[in-house]
Amino acid sequence: MSRQLVHDIPSLPDEALASVMRRLCRHLEERGPVGPAARHILMDCVHETVGRHDPELTPLLARITELLARQQDSPLTALLGLARAARSSSARVWCGMPQGTSAREHLDDLLDALDVPQAGARHPDALVALLRAAADLGLCDWLAARAPEVLRALPPSAFGLLRPCDLPPLREALPPGAYADEFMEVERAWH
């Protein structure tokens, strides 16, 4: 049902969507944890719903996001959750994504517990989202310390997940000329 809901959300009126989200929230509260695949689909549902006009949706989305965030059961699941939360300002706030020193510590703990090369091979988009979130949070020192490790884990084709707006903070954090060819390809693809 959730997989189809992601596709149906844009065509549902706010009233019907609020009703579905109420049932979904109630289901998560009563039945407890869902598997990783269902969590990802449900976070996609939240992302698709952000910005709708019905004021009832905001607290429902916040509650669903909170319930899903409690179910992080591995470093990879935490990384994927962070990647989804970082897709919008609202989801970032609802997930309680930390800021400042606590964000730096959170990202360090996450990377330290993660098999970064394996995450790069299986979920390069999540590692790119991690770099993007660090840049959005203004963690220049964290990027200088940890971006090389993350970028090394990306397969060559994954550099295509970067956008031109991702490059200035990365260039600032990396030694001069590092990943120049890869970054030039990103810019070439967009211009």
Backbone as CSV, one residue per row, in Angstrom:
resi,resn,N_x,N_y,N_z,CA_x,CA_y,CA_z,C_x,C_y,C_z
1,MET,0.825,-1.185,0.000,0.000,0.000,0.000,0.874,1.256,0.000
2,SER,1.921,1.276,0.833,2.765,2.460,0.950,3.472,2.783,-0.357
3,ARG,3.930,1.756,-1.058,4.630,1.976,-2.324,3.708,2.675,-3.315
4,GLN,2.462,2.262,-3.387,1.507,2.904,-4.289,1.159,4.303,-3.789
5,LEU,1.107,4.472,-2.481,0.775,5.772,-1.906,1.767,6.846,-2.345
6,VAL,3.043,6.513,-2.409,4.057,7.475,-2.844,3.669,8.051,-4.201
7,HIS,3.175,7.208,-5.092,2.802,7.656,-6.434,1.455,8.376,-6.455
8,ASP,0.573,8.036,-5.519,-0.764,8.629,-5.491,-0.818,9.980,-4.776
9,ILE,0.135,10.268,-3.923,0.084,11.481,-3.098,-0.162,12.751,-3.912
10,PRO,0.536,12.975,-5.007,0.296,14.222,-5.737,-1.144,14.402,-6.221
11,SER,-1.854,13.310,-6.473,-3.220,13.442,-6.987,-4.290,13.404,-5.896
12,LEU,-3.913,13.105,-4.664,-4.894,13.046,-3.576,-5.213,14.450,-3.058
13,PRO,-6.484,14.740,-2.830,-6.814,16.007,-2.174,-6.283,15.982,-0.727
14,ASP,-6.002,17.160,-0.175,-5.434,17.240,1.172,-6.266,16.488,2.203
15,GLU,-7.575,16.604,2.100,-8.484,15.952,3.050,-8.290,14.428,3.044
16,ALA,-8.263,13.843,1.850,-8.077,12.391,1.728,-6.683,11.991,2.193
17,LEU,-5.684,12.804,1.854,-4.315,12.512,2.262,-4.184,12.556,3.783
18,ALA,-4.818,13.538,4.424,-4.783,13.620,5.890,-5.405,12.373,6.509
19,SER,-6.477,11.890,5.925,-7.128,10.680,6.430,-6.192,9.474,6.324
20,VAL,-5.514,9.343,5.190,-4.565,8.239,5.000,-3.409,8.362,5.993
21,MET,-2.892,9.564,6.162,-1.765,9.773,7.082,-2.176,9.519,8.533
22,ARG,-3.411,9.855,8.901,-3.891,9.538,10.258,-3.886,8.028,10.476
23,ARG,-4.390,7.283,9.489,-4.414,5.810,9.607,-2.997,5.252,9.667
24,LEU,-2.128,5.792,8.854,-0.736,5.346,8.834,-0.061,5.611,10.178
25,CYS,-0.290,6.776,10.735,0.275,7.135,12.037,-0.251,6.186,13.116
26,ARG,-1.543,5.963,13.098,-2.164,5.054,14.082,-1.581,3.642,13.945
27,HIS,-1.399,3.194,12.722,-0.821,1.868,12.472,0.593,1.781,13.065
28,LEU,1.415,2.803,12.832,2.785,2.795,13.362,2.797,2.825,14.890
29,GLU,1.861,3.559,15.479,1.798,3.632,16.948,1.341,2.319,17.553
30,GLU,0.390,1.654,16.910,-0.186,0.434,17.468,0.625,-0.824,17.146
31,ARG,1.176,-0.897,15.955,1.840,-2.124,15.529,3.345,-2.115,15.740
32,GLY,3.908,-0.944,15.967,5.340,-0.891,16.242,6.205,-0.879,14.999
33,PRO,7.446,-1.375,15.129,8.449,-1.249,14.068,8.036,-1.875,12.739
34,VAL,8.538,-1.244,11.680,8.386,-1.786,10.330,9.795,-2.062,9.801
35,GLY,9.900,-2.842,8.757,11.198,-3.182,8.188,11.851,-2.007,7.482
36,PRO,13.144,-2.153,7.171,13.886,-1.061,6.523,13.276,-0.603,5.199
37,ALA,12.830,-1.544,4.368,12.253,-1.152,3.069,10.988,-0.319,3.278
38,ALA,10.148,-0.740,4.212,8.915,0.016,4.501,9.245,1.392,5.075
39,ARG,10.278,1.462,5.927,10.690,2.771,6.473,11.079,3.726,5.358
40,HIS,11.835,3.233,4.387,12.277,4.085,3.276,11.081,4.583,2.461
41,ILE,10.153,3.689,2.190,8.972,4.067,1.419,8.141,5.081,2.193
42,LEU,7.998,4.864,3.497,7.208,5.788,4.308,7.874,7.163,4.390
43,MET,9.198,7.201,4.455,9.884,8.504,4.441,9.699,9.182,3.084
44,ASP,9.638,8.409,2.016,9.334,8.992,0.707,7.914,9.569,0.693
45,CYS,6.993,8.891,1.359,5.618,9.417,1.479,5.624,10.744,2.220
46,VAL,6.380,10.809,3.312,6.477,12.059,4.070,7.039,13.158,3.181
47,HIS,8.106,12.849,2.461,8.747,13.848,1.595,7.771,14.351,0.526
48,GLU,6.997,13.454,-0.058,6.035,13.837,-1.094,4.903,14.697,-0.522
49,THR,4.636,14.574,0.770,3.517,15.283,1.392,3.921,16.655,1.923
50,VAL,5.201,16.855,2.187,5.671,18.136,2.732,5.230,19.273,1.820
51,GLY,4.715,20.324,2.449,4.322,21.515,1.699,2.857,21.559,1.319
52,ARG,2.111,20.516,1.640,0.676,20.541,1.337,-0.007,21.536,2.274
53,HIS,-1.204,21.992,1.895,-1.865,23.098,2.598,-2.604,22.718,3.872
54,ASP,-3.105,21.514,3.978,-3.904,21.128,5.136,-3.078,21.221,6.410
55,PRO,-3.482,22.086,7.367,-2.691,22.251,8.593,-2.635,20.977,9.452
56,GLU,-3.549,20.066,9.248,-3.531,18.810,10.007,-2.359,17.922,9.575
57,LEU,-1.873,18.104,8.358,-0.805,17.245,7.857,0.525,17.469,8.574
58,THR,0.832,18.700,8.936,2.135,18.990,9.545,2.385,18.173,10.809
59,PRO,1.480,18.195,11.795,1.758,17.368,12.984,1.738,15.865,12.686
60,LEU,0.928,15.439,11.728,0.912,14.018,11.365,2.250,13.595,10.759
61,LEU,2.771,14.408,9.866,4.061,14.094,9.249,5.176,14.107,10.284
62,ALA,5.104,15.066,11.194,6.110,15.130,12.256,6.060,13.864,13.112
63,ARG,4.866,13.418,13.443,4.717,12.214,14.278,5.196,10.959,13.537
64,ILE,4.838,10.828,12.268,5.280,9.669,11.482,6.800,9.654,11.395
65,THR,7.388,10.816,11.132,8.846,10.905,11.026,9.501,10.539,12.342
66,GLU,8.923,11.015,13.439,9.461,10.691,14.771,9.392,9.191,15.030
67,LEU,8.269,8.569,14.706,8.117,7.128,14.919,9.111,6.335,14.074
68,LEU,9.319,6.768,12.845,10.270,6.071,11.973,11.707,6.281,12.432
69,ALA,12.019,7.484,12.914,13.384,7.775,13.365,13.761,6.924,14.578
70,ARG,12.804,6.576,15.400,13.072,5.729,16.575,13.480,4.315,16.192
71,GLN,13.222,3.936,14.946,13.447,2.561,14.517,14.806,2.356,13.859
72,GLN,15.712,3.299,14.003,17.048,3.140,13.405,17.744,1.992,14.112
73,ASP,18.038,0.916,13.372,18.594,-0.270,14.011,20.016,-0.616,13.574
74,SER,20.617,0.203,12.713,21.987,-0.056,12.287,22.583,1.248,11.774
75,PRO,23.906,1.322,11.686,24.513,2.546,11.140,24.037,2.846,9.714
76,LEU,23.846,1.805,8.911,23.380,2.030,7.544,21.954,2.582,7.555
77,THR,21.093,2.035,8.395,19.729,2.535,8.502,19.744,3.990,8.971
78,ALA,20.635,4.310,9.906,20.746,5.690,10.380,21.206,6.608,9.252
79,LEU,22.165,6.153,8.440,22.626,6.957,7.303,21.491,7.190,6.312
80,LEU,20.763,6.142,5.987,19.659,6.280,5.040,18.568,7.182,5.602
81,GLY,18.325,7.093,6.895,17.350,7.987,7.533,17.800,9.432,7.475
82,LEU,19.077,9.657,7.723,19.618,11.010,7.644,19.508,11.545,6.220
83,ALA,19.804,10.697,5.248,19.721,11.119,3.838,18.307,11.541,3.487
84,ARG,17.326,10.810,3.967,15.942,11.172,3.679,15.527,12.420,4.452
85,ALA,15.969,12.531,5.692,15.621,13.706,6.496,16.219,14.971,5.907
86,ALA,17.385,14.851,5.308,18.071,16.025,4.769,17.466,16.524,3.465
87,ARG,16.474,15.813,2.937,15.878,16.231,1.663,14.989,17.458,1.781
88,SER,14.556,17.803,2.980,13.732,19.003,3.137,13.954,19.593,4.520
89,SER,13.733,20.884,4.629,13.902,21.558,5.922,12.934,21.015,6.947
90,SER,11.690,20.785,6.538,10.686,20.295,7.483,11.057,18.924,8.026
91,ALA,11.423,18.010,7.138,11.786,16.659,7.590,13.023,16.713,8.480
92,ARG,13.974,17.590,8.172,15.184,17.720,8.979,14.822,18.125,10.404
93,VAL,13.929,19.080,10.540,13.502,19.529,11.863,12.733,18.428,12.582
94,TRP,11.801,17.785,11.878,10.985,16.743,12.509,11.818,15.572,12.973
95,CYS,12.871,15.252,12.239,13.725,14.117,12.620,14.666,14.486,13.753
96,GLY,14.669,15.749,14.134,15.550,16.174,15.209,17.008,16.121,14.806
97,MET,17.284,16.381,13.519,18.673,16.374,13.061,19.445,17.410,13.866
98,PRO,20.521,16.998,14.506,21.260,17.921,15.360,21.961,19.010,14.557
99,GLN,22.387,20.059,15.270,23.111,21.163,14.648,24.376,21.438,15.453
100,GLY,25.282,22.201,14.863,26.491,22.625,15.551,27.355,21.468,16.003
101,THR,27.872,21.582,17.226,28.777,20.570,17.776,28.110,19.203,17.840
102,SER,26.848,19.173,18.230,26.179,17.872,18.326,26.006,17.246,16.935
103,ALA,25.828,18.075,15.890,25.734,17.531,14.528,27.070,16.934,14.112
104,ARG,28.151,17.624,14.411,29.491,17.131,14.084,29.723,15.787,14.762
105,GLU,29.393,15.708,16.042,29.571,14.466,16.792,28.680,13.356,16.235
106,HIS,27.447,13.720,15.896,26.513,12.737,15.334,27.035,12.178,14.014
107,LEU,27.516,13.056,13.135,28.035,12.605,11.843,29.311,11.781,12.023
108,ASP,30.158,12.175,12.966,31.362,11.381,13.256,30.992,9.990,13.765
109,ASP,30.075,9.940,14.717,29.637,8.649,15.260,29.053,7.769,14.154
110,LEU,28.273,8.380,13.290,27.654,7.643,12.195,28.715,7.054,11.261
111,LEU,29.656,7.881,10.839,30.710,7.387,9.943,31.610,6.367,10.619
112,ASP,31.922,6.578,11.893,32.787,5.643,12.613,32.153,4.256,12.725
113,ALA,30.828,4.207,12.836,30.131,2.925,12.986,29.809,2.278,11.645
114,LEU,29.936,3.036,10.576,29.516,2.595,9.253,30.666,1.950,8.489
115,ASP,30.355,0.961,7.697,31.314,0.425,6.730,31.206,1.347,5.515
116,VAL,32.035,2.388,5.490,31.914,3.450,4.492,32.102,2.917,3.070
117,PRO,33.119,2.085,2.800,33.239,1.558,1.427,32.002,0.768,0.972
118,GLN,31.447,-0.021,1.870,30.247,-0.785,1.509,29.066,0.167,1.270
119,ALA,28.926,1.186,2.109,27.850,2.164,1.911,28.034,2.886,0.583
120,GLY,29.285,3.192,0.229,29.554,3.836,-1.051,29.168,2.963,-2.225
121,ALA,29.400,1.673,-2.097,29.068,0.750,-3.179,27.568,0.514,-3.297
122,ARG,26.880,0.452,-2.171,25.449,0.109,-2.186,24.524,1.310,-2.125
123,HIS,24.954,2.380,-1.455,24.094,3.553,-1.254,24.874,4.851,-1.449
124,PRO,25.469,5.035,-2.620,26.255,6.258,-2.812,25.420,7.526,-2.657
125,ASP,24.131,7.454,-2.990,23.267,8.619,-2.837,23.166,9.063,-1.381
126,ALA,23.214,8.107,-0.463,23.137,8.449,0.960,24.427,9.140,1.415
127,LEU,25.569,8.699,0.891,26.830,9.367,1.247,26.872,10.786,0.671
128,VAL,26.362,10.965,-0.532,26.292,12.314,-1.108,25.358,13.182,-0.258
129,ALA,24.241,12.615,0.182,23.321,13.365,1.048,23.987,13.737,2.371
130,LEU,24.840,12.862,2.877,25.574,13.146,4.108,26.502,14.348,3.908
131,LEU,27.235,14.359,2.801,28.109,15.508,2.504,27.281,16.782,2.347
132,ARG,26.162,16.670,1.669,25.283,17.821,1.443,24.735,18.345,2.774
133,ALA,24.330,17.439,3.663,23.809,17.852,4.969,24.892,18.553,5.783
134,ALA,26.105,18.022,5.753,27.207,18.664,6.483,27.451,20.071,5.953
135,ALA,27.420,20.233,4.632,27.607,21.563,4.043,26.457,22.486,4.431
136,ASP,25.227,21.977,4.382,24.058,22.791,4.748,24.103,23.228,6.204
137,LEU,24.686,22.380,7.051,24.793,22.702,8.474,26.023,23.566,8.775
138,GLY,26.795,23.890,7.738,27.966,24.748,7.918,29.129,24.060,8.612
139,LEU,29.234,22.755,8.474,30.279,21.986,9.156,31.536,21.898,8.287
140,CYS,32.133,23.043,8.006,33.319,23.109,7.135,34.472,22.285,7.698
141,ASP,34.687,22.355,9.009,35.782,21.590,9.608,35.520,20.089,9.514
142,TRP,34.263,19.690,9.655,33.916,18.275,9.514,34.168,17.833,8.078
143,LEU,33.748,18.643,7.116,33.986,18.306,5.716,35.479,18.178,5.427
144,ALA,36.283,19.102,5.975,37.734,19.035,5.746,38.311,17.731,6.292
145,ALA,37.776,17.283,7.429,38.301,16.067,8.059,37.744,14.788,7.445
146,ARG,36.467,14.792,7.048,35.813,13.528,6.691,35.421,13.387,5.222
147,ALA,35.333,14.495,4.481,34.933,14.392,3.068,35.875,13.502,2.257
148,PRO,37.192,13.568,2.470,38.056,12.677,1.681,37.702,11.190,1.844
149,GLU,37.399,10.783,3.060,37.020,9.395,3.323,35.728,9.034,2.592
150,VAL,34.775,9.935,2.622,33.488,9.677,1.975,33.655,9.648,0.461
151,LEU,34.374,10.616,-0.087,34.563,10.673,-1.539,35.348,9.467,-2.060
152,ARG,36.330,8.991,-1.290,37.086,7.791,-1.690,36.179,6.570,-1.813
153,ALA,35.117,6.538,-1.022,34.213,5.386,-1.017,33.234,5.402,-2.191
154,LEU,33.120,6.528,-2.870,32.167,6.624,-3.975,32.737,5.979,-5.240
155,PRO,31.942,5.145,-5.907,32.377,4.661,-7.210,32.410,5.840,-8.194
156,PRO,33.222,5.759,-9.240,33.339,6.887,-10.169,31.993,7.407,-10.697
157,SER,31.074,6.519,-11.001,29.778,6.957,-11.539,28.949,7.724,-10.513
158,ALA,29.228,7.540,-9.221,28.445,8.202,-8.169,28.727,9.698,-8.086
159,PHE,29.830,10.148,-8.670,30.078,11.590,-8.674,28.997,12.323,-9.467
160,GLY,28.315,11.600,-10.335,27.190,12.171,-11.071,26.001,12.505,-10.181
161,LEU,26.009,12.032,-8.941,24.944,12.382,-7.991,25.141,13.776,-7.404
162,LEU,26.358,14.288,-7.526,26.636,15.632,-7.021,26.013,16.672,-7.940
163,ARG,25.709,17.840,-7.369,25.214,18.981,-8.131,26.253,20.087,-8.050
164,PRO,26.237,21.027,-8.971,27.210,22.120,-8.921,27.217,22.863,-7.583
165,CYS,26.061,22.994,-6.945,26.009,23.703,-5.660,26.702,22.919,-4.541
166,ASP,26.962,21.634,-4.745,27.685,20.829,-3.752,29.189,21.093,-3.798
167,LEU,29.664,21.589,-4.906,31.107,21.646,-5.136,31.847,22.724,-4.347
168,PRO,31.333,23.959,-4.203,32.123,24.963,-3.455,32.518,24.526,-2.043
169,PRO,31.596,23.982,-1.229,32.045,23.560,0.105,33.041,22.402,0.061
170,LEU,32.888,21.520,-0.932,33.831,20.407,-1.046,35.202,20.904,-1.495
171,ARG,35.217,21.798,-2.454,36.509,22.355,-2.912,37.217,23.084,-1.779
172,GLU,36.434,23.794,-0.986,37.014,24.522,0.148,37.586,23.565,1.189
173,ALA,36.944,22.419,1.346,37.352,21.465,2.379,38.523,20.580,1.948
174,LEU,38.677,20.392,0.658,39.686,19.451,0.141,40.974,20.180,-0.242
175,PRO,42.076,19.432,-0.338,43.315,20.039,-0.840,43.090,20.572,-2.258
176,PRO,43.812,21.625,-2.649,43.642,22.190,-3.993,43.821,21.122,-5.080
177,GLY,42.885,21.117,-6.005,42.960,20.195,-7.130,42.405,18.803,-6.881
178,ALA,42.074,18.491,-5.626,41.530,17.160,-5.323,40.195,16.977,-6.044
179,TYR,40.041,15.869,-6.709,38.827,15.506,-7.443,38.460,16.528,-8.518
180,ALA,39.460,17.238,-9.038,39.212,18.286,-10.038,38.513,17.725,-11.278
181,ASP,38.966,16.585,-11.777,38.353,16.009,-12.978,36.905,15.610,-12.725
182,GLU,36.651,14.978,-11.582,35.295,14.547,-11.246,34.370,15.753,-11.091
183,PHE,34.850,16.790,-10.416,34.038,17.987,-10.212,33.778,18.708,-11.538
184,MET,34.775,18.707,-12.425,34.607,19.337,-13.728,33.517,18.608,-14.539
185,GLU,33.471,17.287,-14.417,32.433,16.514,-15.106,31.043,16.866,-14.574
186,VAL,30.945,17.066,-13.259,29.662,17.461,-12.666,29.228,18.793,-13.262
187,GLU,30.130,19.751,-13.290,29.791,21.068,-13.830,29.450,20.985,-15.316
188,ARG,30.174,20.184,-16.052,29.928,20.027,-17.491,28.528,19.455,-17.732
189,ALA,28.117,18.521,-16.900,26.802,17.901,-17.068,25.663,18.900,-16.835
190,TRP,25.902,19.909,-16.022,24.855,20.866,-15.669,24.899,22.147,-16.497
191,HIS,25.970,22.388,-17.210,26.081,23.657,-17.934,26.129,23.448,-19.414
